[in-house]
Amino acid sequence: MSGPTVGLGPAELLEGHVLNGRWKVLEARHRNPGGTGQSRSSCYLGECSKSHERVFIKAFDFRHREIQGNIKELSWMLDEFINEAEVLEYCNGKKLSRATRFIEKGVVTVSGEPVHYIVCEHAEWTIRDAFPPGEETIPLHTKLIVIRDLISAVRQLNGAGIAHQDVKPSNAVIVKGERDTLKMTDFGSASCSERKAPPHDALNCVGELTYAPYERLYGAAGTWYQRRIGCDMFLVGCFAFTMVVGVPVTPVVLHGIPAELRPDVFTGSSYSEVLPDLIEHHFKLIPEFTKAILPESICEPFTKAVLELCHPDPAKRGTPRTTFCESTQYSLERYVSLFNRLAVQTRLNQRS
């Protein structure tokens, strides 16, 4: 199941407009042609007409005329827009340094249609563009530092009760400052335990399916922590694997199980029917890929971390020593330290 989708139209015609008498829309930021994320918005580079501060603008076109009479669909989209803006405002209020800074939200009329927009701080690059996953020319210690910083960013969000749920290389960005900082952006799939549940909270999968946790593709139920924070933990492990191997964990493992057990054709009634096969191939295939790429000195701890973070059984996901409580089971603190240690070790090995 997926949320409603509507053509964007006027939101794609924002170039040259000045929003709220302040933000000049400069040029469109086109999506990755190979990406499979939902096209629910149009993105732009903008700048403040007075200070010339560069900003990121995300525009939403609800196409009132095309959905005339469909109050439920319109309500869905408005609630999703409000949720994204309010989660970003919540991050500002909590002074979360690893979330892109929210500036303002508003509405502008384009071609007679209202276009809602969100203005955030500008980021120089996405991780996908700056450090392409699987790229062999990027030093391994650099990839490990990126992974460490990504885990640190998600850990900060989770600690504030926010589940991002769409953690991937294109949604992690580098913001320049006194020190370049990796931050999370695009909170369109986020849920916050301190706020009213957004419409997408009822969906099995809310982010990109290529990276989705196995259980979400099968519609498995679970507690809020398992479905949301547990999802982020899986996505963190998938990110680490993707940065090194070049492909996400999910398709690698799903390709290995019998065809009749894959999510698009499975006709069984319970995720537990598929779980044994998923566990078998999860623990078999992931090490095969990492051993082919990583040096022996760090392969074992790296692989172990990915196996834990992406465990097919949400009840066993995370650090084995802390599985007695959901809030500590899904803690990412240990993994920040682990990947920092692996980065330092790899750099020392490269120098010797």
Buried (B, 14 or more C-beta within 10 A) or exposed (E): EEBBEBEBBBBBBBBEBEBEEBBBBBEBEEBEEEEEBBEBBBBBBBBBEEEEEBBBBBBBBBBEEEBEEEEEBBEBBBBBBBBBBBBBBBBEEBEBEBBBBBBBBBEBEBEEBBBBBBBBBBBEBBBBEBBBBBEEEBBBBBBBBBBBBBBBBBBBBBBBBBBBBBBBBBBBBBBEEEEEBBBBBBBBBBBBBEBEBBBBBEBBBBBBBBBBBBBBBBBBEBEBBBBBBBBBBBBBBBBBBBBBBBBBBBEBBBEBBEEEBBBEEBEEEEBEEBBEBBBBBBBEBBBEBBEEBBEEEBBEBBBBBBBBBBBBBBEEBBBEEBBEEBEEBBBBBBBBEBBBBBBBBBBEEEEE
